[in-house]
Structure formats: structure tokens, C-alpha cells
Amino acid sequence: MKHKRSDFPQDFLFGVATSAYQIEGHAQGGAGKTHWDSFAATPGNVVNAENGDLACDHLNRFEQDLDLIQDAGFDCYRFSTSWARVLPEGRGAVNQAGLDFYDRLTDGLLERGIRPCATLYHWELPSPLADLGGWRNRDIAGWFADFTEIIMGRIGDRMFSVAPINEPWCVSWLSHFDGHHAPGLRDIRATARAMHHVLLAHGRSIEAMRGLGMSNLGAVFNLEWAEPADDSAQSENAAALYDGIYNRFFLGGVFKKSYPENVLDGLAPHLPADWEDDFETIGAPVDWCGLNYYTRKLISHTDAPWPSLKEVQGPLPKTQMGWEIDPDALSRFLIRTAREYTGELPIFVTENGMASSERQQDNDRIDYLDLHLSALQEALNQGVPINGYFVWSLLDNYEWALGYEKRFGLVDVDFKTLKRTPKASYHAIKSALASI
């Protein structure tokens, strides 16, 4: 890699990220069923009808995986906890084996000198709660606060940082409007309620953790830079609406206690009653902001019903996912987020990486990471208070509706034998982090 640790501020943190359902092996250890299990069991939803039953078997191999994090020289590990592993019914009886696992994971990190950075929810909603409406049901904010108290009551005293929910756009819009993720709905009323309730649950969780005396709590957003596909005013408005739905709705709710007007033009009739009264909870103060960034999108207008927009294939080089590689948009997002939303609040790039078909000599991933680290340095030079950068992901894993084909890992996983083999990108980062 062109970059090395000493190119960044002395206290800058480098980390790597994963999520529970994608690596743990959910059909083990007493975990309850989730809406991802039923989504994956429905024909046509997931490539090759693959599921997370075994995944990377991290539940039984976590010591080996933590050794990989330590050997690479990462400062932090961003992992997620599974609601259904801790509370198989989503409420009520606790699965002690689940709590014990996260206890051992936390201690294993600390023993290796790695900072534990937890995300409480990365998409695996317990099925009994999905049966009650899931994210469409306002009660989910209370259920999630209860889960927060249980899991953080066990491991919260040893966390370096915690964020309640990963990527609220995916939890709500991608899953309830586009139908691409569990629960697989295409319903605007369900979408509006899920978008609001996921932020309400975030706020309730922050309040619960403050009640436990915890600090260094944040919010994590996935962002996609939207640009008009042509010079027309219609496409410019469509790109602005895409930006509003994808980025500004969630950032605005947490940091401005308001939603964008162009998004409300379509969603307001479908939001729950008295939704404006929830902003004091949604906007509960946080200590940092996390941004997950992968790509940009070109957007054009269509004559279809609201939101009346579509994505257009762009000319930039693309990853295995078909996502355009645009590192400059990361700089723009970091600068814009600080100027318009977070001010002096620390920002972390909590996910950045690419899917590549290269199993071992993944030079494309090395180039991708180098380009985005350069973009991050540009934002640092502009005065953005960026405190850390997390690579997605440690391991090739279960890529949700795309099954096991798309590989984001620094470490190759043979899904027949579950053998881990560090890729060229792993060794490149290891060398870069060791360089001073």
C-alpha cells in the first residue's frame, strides 16, 4: 500500500468490521429464529437459497479470527451482537449461552489489546417480533431498549464504543420499500413507519446506555453520493430526493431533529401519528458519528409514482457488486457531514471496502483501500475531525441476499472447509499498520 500508519494523526484508529449474522453461524448456540432465516428460506430471495446457518462458524472459531485481527495490527474490532442470540423470542427469557459468547469475545479482544466496538443491531430481527410487525410497530423502540440494557448490562463496561443500529436506510427503505432485504416488503406505509421507528429505537437505546453510565456512544449511517445522470432539472431534483431519502433523512433526524421536506412530500401521509413529538428522543446526543461509504449513484427522473427516480449505470470502474468506485465522494461526504450536521463531533469511517472475485492476490482491493485512504486524508486536510477508519470486512462472509459469492474479506474463507487464508490485501494492511 502507498499509505502507512504514520501518514495519519498519532491517535488515529484503524479497525476492521464484521456483523453477527454474516459470520457467526446462527443455527448454533441457542439463537432464536430471525426474519432473515425465513427470508432466506423463501425461494427467489437469496442467491442459491443460501442462509446464515453456518456462515463462517465464527461462534466456534472466534479465537482464530481475533488472532487474525491482532496479527494484522488493527487497533479496533467493530462487531455486532445478535438480538435473537441473546433473546431468542426477542423479549423475555435470556439465552445465557449467547451472553456468554459475547462475554468471551469481549475478553478475547481485550486480552489481545484490541478495542471492542459494538453495534447492537445489524439486521437479524427475532421472528416473534417480526410477527408483531417488526419495524412497523412503534413498540419495537421499547423492545430494543430492553435488549440494549440486557446485552450492555453484561458487556457494556468493557466497550470502547457502541452504536445502536447499523445502516438505518437498509433496515427500513431497502427492506420495506425495495424489498431486497428481510422482511422483503414493498409497501410505502411500512417503509415510512420503519424509517421513523428505527430512529426512535436508536434514541431509546442511547438513553438506555446513558442510564447504564456508558459513554462513547455513536450513530452509524450508510451513505451513497447521488448525482444527476444528466443536466435536466428533473434529474437534478431526482438526485436531491435520492440524497434526501438515503442520507439526509437519517442524519437530519439524529442531528437536526427534522426530516427533509422533499422526502416528507412523499412520506408524510404514511408516517405514524404525532411523529414530530419523537425528535427529542431521536436526537438524543451522541459522542461520535459513523459513516459507511462504498459508492456513488447516478440518478435520473422517471414518470413512475413517487419517488419517481431510477439509478443509471455510470462510467467509473466497478467492484464485484457492480458499484462504481468514487473515492472523491468519500471526501465530499466527510466534509459535508461535518459542516452541515456534526460540527466538531468526531467522525469515524465505520465501513469501507469492496467485493472482489480475486481470492488471494486481490490487488484491486489494495488499490481501492489506498484510494479511499487518500480521500480520507483530503478531508482531514480540510479540518474534518476524523478519528478512525474501519475496513469492511475481516472475512469473506454471508452477503445477505447475494449469498456467499460476493467476497468483501481481507481473509479468504473456503466455505466448504471454513479454512481462513489471509489475502494480499491483509498482508498489505498489516505492513502499512506496522510502518512508522
Secondary structure, DSSP 8 states (H G I E B T S, - for coil): ----GGGS-TT-EEEEE--HHHHS-TTSTT---BHHHHHHHSTTSSGGG--SSSTT-HHHHHHHHHHHHHHHT-SEEEEE--HHHH-TTSSSS--HHHHHHHHHHHHHHHHTT-EEEEEEESS--BHHHHTTTGGGSTTHHHHHHHHHHHHHHHHGGG-SEEEEEB-HHIIIIIHHTS--STT----HHHHHHHHHHHHHHHHHHHHHHHHTT---BEEEEEEEEEEESSS-HHHHHHHHHHHIIIIIHHHHHHHTS---HHHHHHHGGGS-TTGGGGHHHHT---SEEEEEEEEEEEEEE-SSSTT-EEEE--SS-B-TT--B--HHHHHHHHHHHIIIIITTS-EEEEE-----S-SS--HHHHHHHHHHHHHHHHHHHTT--EEEEEEE-SB----GGGTTSS---SEEE-TTT--EEE-HHHHHHHHHHH--
